[in-house]
Amino acid sequence: MSFTYKVLESDMELLAAALSEVNVTVAVKSGAGIVEPGGPIRAYTPNSVRIRGLSYNRELHEFRVAGVQG
């Protein structure tokens, strides 16, 4: 069994994650590592995503949902 993740990019993917209240991990797109280890999306705009009371810029960060592959 291996663990993978899906990067949430579109508004529809962010909406689905917000409605299902899954934990979303925030990482810096430049590869500098994980910023936020996980929490549900509380709000999003075309420019930012709010998780655990903090807003993250959508151009600078990527938003990941963990998954498991057989």
Biotite code that builds the C-alpha atoms (Angstrom):
import biotite.structure as struc

atoms = struc.array([
    struc.Atom([0.000, 0.000, 0.000], chain_id="A", res_id=1, res_name="MET", atom_name="CA", element="C"),
    struc.Atom([1.401, 3.424, -0.918], chain_id="A", res_id=2, res_name="SER", atom_name="CA", element="C"),
    struc.Atom([0.286, 6.882, 0.086], chain_id="A", res_id=3, res_name="PHE", atom_name="CA", element="C"),
    struc.Atom([-0.203, 9.591, -2.521], chain_id="A", res_id=4, res_name="THR", atom_name="CA", element="C"),
    struc.Atom([-1.844, 12.961, -2.641], chain_id="A", res_id=5, res_name="TYR", atom_name="CA", element="C"),
    struc.Atom([-3.968, 14.975, -5.044], chain_id="A", res_id=6, res_name="LYS", atom_name="CA", element="C"),
    struc.Atom([-3.244, 18.643, -5.581], chain_id="A", res_id=7, res_name="VAL", atom_name="CA", element="C"),
    struc.Atom([-6.407, 20.758, -5.456], chain_id="A", res_id=8, res_name="LEU", atom_name="CA", element="C"),
    struc.Atom([-6.223, 23.356, -8.206], chain_id="A", res_id=9, res_name="GLU", atom_name="CA", element="C"),
    struc.Atom([-9.675, 24.287, -9.440], chain_id="A", res_id=10, res_name="SER", atom_name="CA", element="C"),
    struc.Atom([-12.452, 26.079, -7.578], chain_id="A", res_id=11, res_name="ASP", atom_name="CA", element="C"),
    struc.Atom([-14.574, 22.918, -7.901], chain_id="A", res_id=12, res_name="MET", atom_name="CA", element="C"),
    struc.Atom([-11.898, 20.782, -6.223], chain_id="A", res_id=13, res_name="GLU", atom_name="CA", element="C"),
    struc.Atom([-11.522, 23.325, -3.410], chain_id="A", res_id=14, res_name="LEU", atom_name="CA", element="C"),
    struc.Atom([-15.309, 23.496, -2.978], chain_id="A", res_id=15, res_name="LEU", atom_name="CA", element="C"),
    struc.Atom([-15.607, 19.700, -2.804], chain_id="A", res_id=16, res_name="ALA", atom_name="CA", element="C"),
    struc.Atom([-12.823, 19.543, -0.195], chain_id="A", res_id=17, res_name="ALA", atom_name="CA", element="C"),
    struc.Atom([-14.425, 22.343, 1.828], chain_id="A", res_id=18, res_name="ALA", atom_name="CA", element="C"),
    struc.Atom([-17.867, 20.707, 1.790], chain_id="A", res_id=19, res_name="LEU", atom_name="CA", element="C"),
    struc.Atom([-16.499, 17.290, 2.753], chain_id="A", res_id=20, res_name="SER", atom_name="CA", element="C"),
    struc.Atom([-14.290, 18.872, 5.456], chain_id="A", res_id=21, res_name="GLU", atom_name="CA", element="C"),
    struc.Atom([-11.260, 16.736, 4.591], chain_id="A", res_id=22, res_name="VAL", atom_name="CA", element="C"),
    struc.Atom([-7.844, 17.649, 5.958], chain_id="A", res_id=23, res_name="ASN", atom_name="CA", element="C"),
    struc.Atom([-5.885, 19.669, 3.425], chain_id="A", res_id=24, res_name="VAL", atom_name="CA", element="C"),
    struc.Atom([-2.116, 20.018, 3.652], chain_id="A", res_id=25, res_name="THR", atom_name="CA", element="C"),
    struc.Atom([-0.508, 23.268, 2.473], chain_id="A", res_id=26, res_name="VAL", atom_name="CA", element="C"),
    struc.Atom([2.895, 23.191, 0.768], chain_id="A", res_id=27, res_name="ALA", atom_name="CA", element="C"),
    struc.Atom([5.028, 25.891, -0.829], chain_id="A", res_id=28, res_name="VAL", atom_name="CA", element="C"),
    struc.Atom([5.047, 25.485, -4.627], chain_id="A", res_id=29, res_name="LYS", atom_name="CA", element="C"),
    struc.Atom([8.772, 26.239, -4.831], chain_id="A", res_id=30, res_name="SER", atom_name="CA", element="C"),
    struc.Atom([9.442, 22.968, -3.006], chain_id="A", res_id=31, res_name="GLY", atom_name="CA", element="C"),
    struc.Atom([10.381, 24.550, 0.307], chain_id="A", res_id=32, res_name="ALA", atom_name="CA", element="C"),
    struc.Atom([8.226, 22.066, 2.209], chain_id="A", res_id=33, res_name="GLY", atom_name="CA", element="C"),
    struc.Atom([5.005, 21.753, 4.163], chain_id="A", res_id=34, res_name="ILE", atom_name="CA", element="C"),
    struc.Atom([3.590, 24.929, 5.715], chain_id="A", res_id=35, res_name="VAL", atom_name="CA", element="C"),
    struc.Atom([0.381, 23.615, 7.292], chain_id="A", res_id=36, res_name="GLU", atom_name="CA", element="C"),
    struc.Atom([0.150, 19.911, 8.222], chain_id="A", res_id=37, res_name="PRO", atom_name="CA", element="C"),
    struc.Atom([-3.593, 19.687, 7.723], chain_id="A", res_id=38, res_name="GLY", atom_name="CA", element="C"),
    struc.Atom([-6.975, 21.151, 8.377], chain_id="A", res_id=39, res_name="GLY", atom_name="CA", element="C"),
    struc.Atom([-10.308, 21.699, 6.672], chain_id="A", res_id=40, res_name="PRO", atom_name="CA", element="C"),
    struc.Atom([-10.787, 24.555, 4.210], chain_id="A", res_id=41, res_name="ILE", atom_name="CA", element="C"),
    struc.Atom([-12.899, 27.281, 5.844], chain_id="A", res_id=42, res_name="ARG", atom_name="CA", element="C"),
    struc.Atom([-13.054, 29.677, 2.879], chain_id="A", res_id=43, res_name="ALA", atom_name="CA", element="C"),
    struc.Atom([-11.445, 30.336, -0.489], chain_id="A", res_id=44, res_name="TYR", atom_name="CA", element="C"),
    struc.Atom([-11.313, 33.137, -3.018], chain_id="A", res_id=45, res_name="THR", atom_name="CA", element="C"),
    struc.Atom([-9.695, 33.368, -6.455], chain_id="A", res_id=46, res_name="PRO", atom_name="CA", element="C"),
    struc.Atom([-6.525, 34.516, -4.643], chain_id="A", res_id=47, res_name="ASN", atom_name="CA", element="C"),
    struc.Atom([-6.401, 32.637, -1.333], chain_id="A", res_id=48, res_name="SER", atom_name="CA", element="C"),
    struc.Atom([-7.467, 29.629, 0.716], chain_id="A", res_id=49, res_name="VAL", atom_name="CA", element="C"),
    struc.Atom([-8.212, 29.866, 4.460], chain_id="A", res_id=50, res_name="ARG", atom_name="CA", element="C"),
    struc.Atom([-7.236, 26.919, 6.679], chain_id="A", res_id=51, res_name="ILE", atom_name="CA", element="C"),
    struc.Atom([-7.075, 27.056, 10.497], chain_id="A", res_id=52, res_name="ARG", atom_name="CA", element="C"),
    struc.Atom([-7.593, 30.803, 10.535], chain_id="A", res_id=53, res_name="GLY", atom_name="CA", element="C"),
    struc.Atom([-4.704, 31.561, 8.163], chain_id="A", res_id=54, res_name="LEU", atom_name="CA", element="C"),
    struc.Atom([-4.957, 32.584, 4.504], chain_id="A", res_id=55, res_name="SER", atom_name="CA", element="C"),
    struc.Atom([-2.582, 31.112, 1.944], chain_id="A", res_id=56, res_name="TYR", atom_name="CA", element="C"),
    struc.Atom([-1.921, 32.628, -1.475], chain_id="A", res_id=57, res_name="ASN", atom_name="CA", element="C"),
    struc.Atom([-3.017, 30.283, -4.268], chain_id="A", res_id=58, res_name="ARG", atom_name="CA", element="C"),
    struc.Atom([-0.133, 31.343, -6.520], chain_id="A", res_id=59, res_name="GLU", atom_name="CA", element="C"),
    struc.Atom([2.526, 30.566, -3.907], chain_id="A", res_id=60, res_name="LEU", atom_name="CA", element="C"),
    struc.Atom([1.069, 27.441, -2.255], chain_id="A", res_id=61, res_name="HIS", atom_name="CA", element="C"),
    struc.Atom([-0.409, 24.130, -3.279], chain_id="A", res_id=62, res_name="GLU", atom_name="CA", element="C"),
    struc.Atom([-3.214, 22.386, -1.445], chain_id="A", res_id=63, res_name="PHE", atom_name="CA", element="C"),
    struc.Atom([-3.038, 18.601, -1.080], chain_id="A", res_id=64, res_name="ARG", atom_name="CA", element="C"),
    struc.Atom([-5.497, 15.914, -0.052], chain_id="A", res_id=65, res_name="VAL", atom_name="CA", element="C"),
    struc.Atom([-3.993, 12.595, 1.024], chain_id="A", res_id=66, res_name="ALA", atom_name="CA", element="C"),
    struc.Atom([-5.048, 9.366, -0.614], chain_id="A", res_id=67, res_name="GLY", atom_name="CA", element="C"),
    struc.Atom([-4.091, 5.694, -0.530], chain_id="A", res_id=68, res_name="VAL", atom_name="CA", element="C"),
    struc.Atom([-3.345, 3.472, -3.502], chain_id="A", res_id=69, res_name="GLN", atom_name="CA", element="C"),
    struc.Atom([-3.588, -0.283, -3.380], chain_id="A", res_id=70, res_name="GLY", atom_name="CA", element="C"),
])
